[in-house]
Amino acid sequence: MIYESILTSVSSDGIPHIAPFGVREHQGLIFIAPFRPSTTLDNLLATRQAVLNFTDDVRVFAGSLTGHRDWPLRPATQVNGQVLISALTHQELELVEVRDDEVRPELYFRIVHEEMHTPFRGFNRAQAAVIELAVLVSRLHMLPIEKIDAELEYLSIAIDKTAGEKELQAWQWLIDKVENHKAMMAGSNLA
Ligand SMILES: Cc1cc2nc3c(=O)[nH]c(=O)nc-3n(C[C@H](O)[C@H](O)[C@H](O)COP(=O)(O)O)c2cc1C
């Protein structure tokens, strides 16, 4: 099972970095697999510490792909890291094992501290739709336009019926990115 989280890491110079990552559990450890190159990977190998944030503010997911990465943070409790203010809950992690790979290394972490901040308010279909579109947008260069259009049409039903303001904003950032990509593809086909 994979959970979509926001991983905050810090560079050796203390600069925070925010990125969405799918996380899994394996024998009591948390495990992530970043594709190279990755700022998150560089930071984690340098500091060996991270914070996993679980948030229902889907703008943070969409924002990481569309140039909106500046979200409010506060210092973590037990590790050298930063906690996303919008996290419903967060875990502070220490790197215990690296299985190196040229394409996608695997990093295993121990949870050293955990905090709960806000109760889970239930499932929202628009939030799920934004996450799905964010995953598609992160793979735009690999996908045929027809596939993107078909998925967009389906996902937009949940947006139209169930979105709040944050979901609408996140959705619009992603739609703008899809439109730019389509315009670029059309341009390169003409050239
Ligand atoms: C929902 C979601 C899940 C993601 N999960 C992963 C992942 O498991 N591994 C990965 O390499 N990138 C994943 N990505 C893409 C990274 O967030 C993105 O490439 C990010 O910028 C990481 O690169 P960075 O560390 O250089 O910022 C995911 C993106 C989204 C929207």
The ligand as an SDF file (V2000), in Angstrom:
LIG
                    3D

 31 33  0  0  0  0  0  0  0  0999 V2000
    1.3360   12.3350   -5.6930 C   0  0  0  0  0  0  0  0  0  0  0  0
    2.7780   12.3220   -6.1380 C   0  0  0  0  0  0  0  0  0  0  0  0
    3.6040   11.2650   -5.7340 C   0  0  0  0  0  0  0  0  0  0  0  0
    4.9490   11.2190   -6.1280 C   0  0  0  0  0  0  0  0  0  0  0  0
    5.7480   10.1780   -5.7250 N   0  0  0  0  0  0  0  0  0  0  0  0
    7.0360   10.1200   -6.1390 C   0  0  0  0  0  0  0  0  0  0  0  0
    7.8810    9.0220   -5.7700 C   0  0  0  0  0  0  0  0  0  0  0  0
    7.4730    8.1030   -5.0520 O   0  0  0  0  0  0  0  0  0  0  0  0
    9.1650    9.0260   -6.2310 N   0  0  0  0  0  0  0  0  0  0  0  0
    9.6420   10.0400   -7.0230 C   0  0  0  0  0  0  0  0  0  0  0  0
   10.8140    9.9990   -7.4140 O   0  0  0  0  0  0  0  0  0  0  0  0
    8.8790   11.0980   -7.3770 N   0  0  0  0  0  0  0  0  0  0  0  0
    7.5870   11.1510   -6.9600 C   0  0  0  0  0  0  0  0  0  0  0  0
    6.7960   12.1940   -7.3460 N   0  0  0  0  0  0  0  0  0  0  0  0
    7.3740   13.2810   -8.1550 C   0  0  0  0  0  0  0  0  0  0  0  0
    8.2170   14.1360   -7.2430 C   0  0  0  0  0  0  0  0  0  0  0  0
    7.4710   14.7780   -6.2410 O   0  0  0  0  0  0  0  0  0  0  0  0
    8.8900   15.2480   -8.0500 C   0  0  0  0  0  0  0  0  0  0  0  0
    9.6330   14.7140   -9.0930 O   0  0  0  0  0  0  0  0  0  0  0  0
    9.7400   16.0280   -7.1050 C   0  0  0  0  0  0  0  0  0  0  0  0
   10.0220   17.2260   -7.6820 O   0  0  0  0  0  0  0  0  0  0  0  0
   10.9750   15.2710   -6.6440 C   0  0  0  0  0  0  0  0  0  0  0  0
   12.1260   15.8340   -7.1270 O   0  0  0  0  0  0  0  0  0  0  0  0
   12.9850   16.7770   -6.1640 P   0  0  0  0  0  0  0  0  0  0  0  0
   13.3820   15.9420   -4.9910 O   0  0  0  0  0  0  0  0  0  0  0  0
   14.1480   17.1610   -7.0330 O   0  0  0  0  0  0  0  0  0  0  0  0
   12.0920   17.9160   -5.8070 O   0  0  0  0  0  0  0  0  0  0  0  0
    5.4580   12.2540   -6.9570 C   0  0  0  0  0  0  0  0  0  0  0  0
    4.6290   13.3230   -7.3620 C   0  0  0  0  0  0  0  0  0  0  0  0
    3.3070   13.3440   -6.9620 C   0  0  0  0  0  0  0  0  0  0  0  0
    2.4410   14.4970   -7.4050 C   0  0  0  0  0  0  0  0  0  0  0  0
  1  2  1  0
  2  3  1  0
  2 30  2  0
  3  4  2  0
  4  5  1  0
  4 28  1  0
  5  6  2  0
  6  7  1  0
  6 13  1  0
  7  8  2  0
  7  9  1  0
  9 10  1  0
 10 11  2  0
 10 12  1  0
 12 13  2  0
 13 14  1  0
 14 15  1  0
 14 28  1  0
 15 16  1  0
 16 17  1  0
 16 18  1  0
 18 19  1  0
 18 20  1  0
 20 21  1  0
 20 22  1  0
 22 23  1  0
 23 24  1  0
 24 25  2  0
 24 26  1  0
 24 27  1  0
 28 29  2  0
 29 30  1  0
 30 31  1  0
M  END
$$$$
